């Protein structure tokens, strides 16, 4: 009888362990994935108190590397600081029709490429909704993301934007880059 009690106790503890472990895994998965994607128009859309729009998209390709293209996406974000706090960990990805994903380039050299591609010659920095030099509430601030993609992606690319505080929701924009010749 005593052995049966120990077996029942072990079974209850195992079940409790599975429930707690499973719950945390499901919670992490929910926060890591974009389950509800809202299609946004050219004017942009609001997500969790922050209005996001694609300000400009430029693309350039070198003559000797015509199968690849650099794509520069400039986002404009606007919202009160309390809402922008939820946008920490801003996640921006380019997607194609086959749902392949490209992440932004993050390196010391990407800043120079951003300056070359942007017509104003400036880099607005990566997507950081809480910068130290943020404008007052209600004013837009810009951020730049640089991608290295296959040239065929320039037709029909989609930009998906989310953050830690917005997932499982995300915004998706159709992007049509302005082509620039890099020589």
N, C-alpha and C positions, 0 to 999 in steps of 0.2 A: 504494500500500500504506500509505503514511504517513497519507493521508486516511482510510482505513478504520479505522486505529487510533484516530485522533481521534474519529471518529464513534462507535466502540464505547465509548471512554472517556466521551464525553458522554452516551451512552445509560445507562451504568452509574451515572454521577453523578445523572442525572435520576431513575432508578429509586430510588436511595438517598434522594434528596430527597423523593420521593413517599411512600416507606415511613416515614421519620422524621416528616414533616408529618402524614401520615395517622394514625400512632400517637398523636401528641400530641392531635390532634383527637378521636380516639375516646376517649382517656383523659379529656379535658375534658368530652365529652358524657356519659360514664359518671358523672362526679362531679356534673354539673349536673342530671341527671334522676333521678326516683324510679321505678326499674324493678320493685322488689320491695316491694309495699305489703302490710303485715300489718294485718288488721282487729283493732282492740283493743276490748275490752269496757269496761264502766263502771268496773271495777277498775283499768283501765289495762294497760299492757304494758311490757316492758323491751326496750330497743334499745341495743345496744353498751354495756351496763353501767349505763345510766340508766333508771330506772323513770319513765314519764310517764303521767299521768292527767289527765283534764279534771275540774277541781275544781268549777267552776260555769260556767254560760252564761246570760247575761241579754240581753234584747233590749228595745229601746224604740223607739217611733215617735211622732213629733209629729202632732197632729191635722191640721195643714195640709199635712203631707208623708206621707200614709199609704202611698204607693207605695214609700217607702224606710224602712229600719230600721237602727238602730245595734245591733250585736251585740258584746257584751263576752265574751270567752273568758278564763277564768282557768285556767291550767295549773299543775299541781304536778309538780315534778321532784325526783327523789331519786337520789343515787348518789355514789360516791367521787369525789374531785376528779380523779383520774387519768382516769376514764371521762368526766367532764364536759368535760375538755379537748377531746375529740373532738366535742363538741356546739357548738363555736364556730360562728357563722354560722347560728344556729337559724332555720329557715324554716317559717313557719306560714301555711297557706292554707285558705280556705273553698272548698268545691266544691259544685255542685248536681248533679242527676241527669244533666244534659246535659254534665257535665264542664267547665262554665265555672268560672273561678277568680277569687277575690277576695283581694287582699293586705291586710294590716293597714294602718290609717292611721298615718302617722308624721308628726306635726306638733306644734307647741307647744300647739295648741288641743285635741289629742286627750287630753291629761292631764286637763283639766277635764271632758270628756265621760266619761272613765273614772270619775272621782269621782262624777259624777251617776248613772251607771248602776249602780255597785256599791252594794249595801246598806250596806256598812261605810264608804262614803265615802272609801276609800283607793285609791291606785294602787300596784300592786306592781311596776311597771316592766315593760319589754319582756322578751322571752325572752332571757335572758343566763345561760347555765349556769355562768359563772365570775364572778359578781359580786364586787366587792371586799368586801362584807359577807356572804359566803356562810356559811350555818350549817355546823356540823361535819358530817363525813361521816355519811351515814345519815339525816339530817333533811331533810324536804321544804322547798323554797322555792317561792314562788308567782311567777307572772308574768302580766301582763294584755296582751291584744291586742284592739284595737278595729277593727271592720269596718263599713263602710257598704255595705249590700246591698239588693237589691230585696226587698220584703216577702214575696214568694212563696218566697224562699229559706229562710224560717224553718221551713218544713215539708220535712224531708228533706235538710238540709244535712249535709255531712261535713267534718270538720276533718283536714287532713293535716299531719303534723309530721315534719321531718327536719333534718339539719344537714350541714355539710361532711364531718364524719368518719363519718357514717352512710350517706350515699348510696353506692350506689343503693337502699338500704333506707329505708323510711319507715313510720310508724304512721298509721293512719286511724281516726278516731272518728266515730260518729254523734252529732250534737249536737241536743239538744232545749232551746231556750232558755226560760227563765222570762220571760214577758212583763211589762214594766213600762210604765206609761203616763207619757209625758213631757209635762207641761203647765206 
